[in-house]
Amino acid sequence: IADTQQGLLVIDTSAPTTPTEIGNYATSWALGVAVSGNYVYVTDYYDGLHVVSVTDLANPVRVAYYTTRANQIAISGFYIYISTVVGGNGMPILSFAPPQHIYLPVILKSH
């Protein structure tokens, strides 16, 4: 869960009536989350995109970072789509393979 000031919260929902926080990763202002395999992609308004390994759910660890003012996120295949905050310079489309190697092949700009 992206919990703004609390960052990324890892929640155990095996008992749906009593969800329990089992891990966390601090960010400045987490807004969006996408999951792919053992990685969670967290967008942060002030602090960009964090790629976090959740192989150990109790101890999430950042494995990559991309600087941007990020809002929401979606993943499809090996591409990450990020909506930037108002006044941003378009929508970054990032590529990753493996997740630790993020690069920016294109930015979609509005006209």
Secondary structure as GFF3:
##gff-version 3
##sequence-region A 1 111
A	DSSP	beta_strand	8	12	.	.	.	ID=ss1
A	DSSP	beta_strand	20	25	.	.	.	ID=ss2
A	DSSP	beta_strand	30	36	.	.	.	ID=ss3
A	DSSP	beta_strand	39	44	.	.	.	ID=ss4
A	DSSP	beta_strand	48	53	.	.	.	ID=ss5
A	DSSP	beta_strand	61	66	.	.	.	ID=ss6
A	DSSP	beta_strand	70	76	.	.	.	ID=ss7
A	DSSP	beta_strand	79	84	.	.	.	ID=ss8
A	DSSP	beta_strand	91	96	.	.	.	ID=ss9
A	DSSP	beta_strand	102	108	.	.	.	ID=ss10
###
